[in-house]
Amino acid sequence: MLKYEIKTKLRTSDYDKYDRIKMHSILDVFQDLAGDHAEELNIGYSLMKEKKLIWVLVSQEVRIVGNVPYGKEVTLRTWPAEKGRADFIRYYEIETECGDSVVEAISKWVVVNYETRRIERASEVNYEGELYPKRPIESINKLKISIPHTKKFIKSYKVLNDDIDHNGHMNNANYVKLIYNSIELSKDNYIKNIHIDYLKEAMLGDTIDLYSFEDTENTYYVGYVNLVQVFIASIKKEK
């Protein structure tokens, strides 16, 4: 069965001052989980790089559907879906000791040539096993939203050494951390859902100009480097 899971306690730093798990910490945990599973399937970082290939995240959506208990053991789980022509879908969940699913997530990946930065066909990557059938989120598509001219400028952020991962670009979780550090959270409000599309790599020394705008249900955050859009995210703050 193509499924990977571990039981662990999350770090104190993964929670905010109200003992709620941080959204970017969830993404950080999930990418490590995906990496460990890829190693088990012989499609991990080192073996892929020997072929001049790397995994690049395109989109992901996370939904917090329950309380992730502080200081308690949880089960972290991930599994892939059937691969497409050029993309790979991977699912995740966090489960409590009682068996309650409290976080559900989906991500879309592509394989990129490390030197040319061009997307390769999914046929370049092979693994075997029976697919785990659970689908906590049915599908993920790019956000289709018109960005208004009236969007609000939030701040400019220079990409630092600590933001860069071993693929040489800003790590996916750090975009969400940038958003997290730009909003006002209180005891009664938290980020429940996030959908983020990664459109272009941000590199060391780049300056990301962050803007936001809203509709009736969501707040959107969009980042630009030299007027080129690098990401867009939709978040829902819930009581």
C-alpha positions in Angstrom: 0.0 0.0 0.0 1.4 3.4 -1.1 1.0 5.1 2.3 3.4 6.4 4.8 2.7 7.4 8.4 4.5 8.1 11.7 3.4 8.8 15.2 5.0 11.8 16.9 4.5 14.9 19.1 4.8 18.2 17.3 7.2 20.8 18.5 6.3 23.6 20.9 7.4 26.1 18.1 4.7 24.6 15.8 2.0 26.3 18.0 1.0 29.9 18.5 0.5 31.6 21.8 -3.0 30.3 22.0 -1.7 26.7 21.5 -3.1 26.5 18.0 -1.0 24.9 15.3 0.5 27.3 12.8 -0.4 26.8 9.2 3.2 27.2 8.0 4.3 24.6 10.5 1.8 22.2 9.0 3.4 22.7 5.6 6.8 22.3 7.1 5.8 18.9 8.7 4.1 17.7 5.5 7.0 18.4 3.2 9.3 16.4 5.5 6.8 13.6 5.5 6.5 13.6 1.7 10.3 13.6 1.5 10.6 10.6 3.8 8.0 8.7 1.8 9.7 9.6 -1.5 13.0 8.1 -0.1 11.1 5.0 0.8 9.8 4.8 -2.8 13.3 5.4 -4.2 12.3 8.7 -5.7 13.8 10.9 -3.0 16.0 14.0 -3.3 19.4 12.3 -3.7 18.4 9.7 -6.3 16.4 12.2 -8.3 19.2 14.7 -8.3 21.5 12.0 -9.8 19.1 12.2 -12.8 19.3 16.0 -12.7 15.7 16.1 -11.4 14.0 17.8 -8.4 10.5 17.8 -7.0 8.8 21.2 -7.2 5.6 22.1 -5.5 3.0 23.8 -7.7 -0.1 24.1 -5.5 -1.4 23.0 -2.1 -4.5 23.3 0.0 -4.8 22.7 3.8 -7.9 22.5 5.9 -7.9 22.5 9.7 -11.0 20.6 10.5 -10.4 19.9 14.2 -8.1 20.7 17.1 -4.5 19.5 16.8 -3.8 18.8 20.5 -0.8 20.4 22.1 1.7 18.1 23.7 -0.1 14.9 22.6 1.0 12.3 20.1 -0.6 12.5 16.7 -0.4 10.4 13.5 1.1 12.1 10.4 0.1 10.4 7.2 0.7 10.9 3.5 0.0 9.0 0.2 0.1 9.7 -3.5 -2.7 9.5 -6.1 -2.3 8.1 -9.6 0.2 10.3 -11.5 -0.9 12.5 -14.3 1.0 13.4 -17.5 3.2 15.9 -15.8 1.9 16.3 -12.3 1.7 14.3 -9.1 -1.0 14.6 -6.5 -0.2 13.8 -2.9 -2.5 13.8 0.1 -1.9 14.3 3.9 -3.7 14.2 7.1 -3.1 14.6 10.8 -5.0 12.2 13.1 -5.4 12.3 16.9 -4.9 9.4 19.3 -8.7 9.0 19.2 -8.6 8.5 15.5 -10.1 11.9 14.6 -8.8 13.5 11.4 -8.0 17.1 12.4 -6.0 18.3 9.3 -6.6 17.4 5.7 -4.4 18.5 2.8 -3.7 18.0 -0.9 -0.7 19.1 -2.9 0.3 19.1 -6.6 3.9 18.5 -7.6 5.9 18.5 -10.9 9.4 17.1 -11.7 11.8 19.8 -12.9 15.2 19.5 -14.6 17.6 21.0 -12.0 19.8 22.7 -14.7 17.2 23.9 -17.2 14.3 24.4 -14.7 12.0 22.9 -17.3 9.2 20.5 -16.3 9.7 16.8 -17.2 7.1 14.3 -18.0 5.7 12.2 -15.2 6.9 9.0 -17.0 10.4 10.0 -15.8 9.4 8.9 -12.3 8.2 5.4 -11.4 7.1 3.7 -8.2 5.0 0.6 -7.6 2.3 -0.3 -5.1 -1.4 -0.3 -4.4 -2.9 3.2 -4.2 -4.4 4.2 -0.8 -8.0 5.1 -1.8 -8.8 7.9 0.7 -9.4 11.4 -0.8 -9.9 14.0 2.0 -9.9 16.7 -0.7 -11.2 15.6 -4.0 -9.0 17.8 -6.3 -6.9 20.9 -6.5 -6.9 23.5 -9.3 -5.2 26.8 -9.7 -7.0 29.8 -8.2 -8.9 31.7 -10.8 -9.4 35.2 -9.5 -9.0 38.6 -11.0 -6.5 40.7 -9.1 -8.0 44.2 -8.6 -6.1 47.4 -9.1 -7.3 48.4 -5.7 -5.3 45.7 -3.9 -3.7 46.8 -0.7 0.1 47.0 -0.3 1.2 45.1 2.9 5.0 45.2 2.9 8.2 44.3 1.1 10.2 41.3 2.2 13.8 40.5 1.3 14.4 36.7 0.9 17.0 35.7 3.4 19.4 32.7 3.8 17.0 31.0 6.2 14.2 31.0 3.6 16.2 29.0 1.0 15.9 25.2 0.8 18.3 22.7 -0.9 16.6 23.3 -4.3 18.0 26.8 -4.2 14.7 28.7 -3.9 12.5 30.0 -1.2 10.9 27.1 0.6 7.1 26.7 0.2 6.3 27.0 3.9 8.1 30.3 4.1 5.6 32.0 1.7 2.8 31.1 4.2 5.0 32.2 7.1 5.3 35.6 5.3 1.5 35.8 5.1 1.1 34.6 8.7 3.4 37.4 9.9 1.5 40.0 8.0 -2.0 39.5 9.4 -3.6 40.2 12.8 -4.6 37.1 14.6 -6.5 37.0 18.0 -7.7 34.5 20.4 -11.0 34.3 18.5 -9.6 34.1 15.0 -7.3 31.8 13.2 -6.4 30.6 9.7 -8.6 27.6 9.0 -8.1 27.0 5.3 -5.4 28.0 2.9 -4.9 27.4 -0.8 -1.6 28.6 -2.3 -0.3 28.5 -5.9 3.5 28.8 -6.5 3.9 30.5 -9.8 7.6 31.4 -10.0 10.7 30.8 -7.9 11.8 33.5 -5.4 15.6 33.4 -4.9 18.0 34.6 -2.3 18.1 38.4 -2.2 14.8 38.9 -4.1 12.4 41.4 -2.7 8.8 40.2 -2.5 6.2 42.9 -2.6 3.1 41.5 -0.7 -0.4 42.7 -1.4 -3.9 41.7 -0.3 -7.5 42.0 -1.3 -10.8 40.4 -0.3 -14.1 39.0 -1.5 -17.2 38.0 0.5 -15.6 34.8 1.8 -11.8 34.9 1.5 -8.8 37.1 1.9 -6.2 36.8 -0.9 -2.5 37.5 -0.7 -0.3 37.9 -3.8 3.4 38.4 -4.0 5.5 40.0 -6.7 9.2 40.1 -7.5 10.1 42.9 -9.9 6.5 43.2 -10.8 6.3 39.4 -11.7 3.8 37.4 -9.7 5.4 34.6 -7.7 2.5 33.3 -5.7 -1.1 33.8 -4.8 -2.9 32.5 -1.8 -6.5 32.4 -0.5 -7.1 32.1 3.2 -10.2 31.8 5.3 -10.2 33.2 8.9 -12.7 31.5 11.1 -13.9 31.9 14.7 
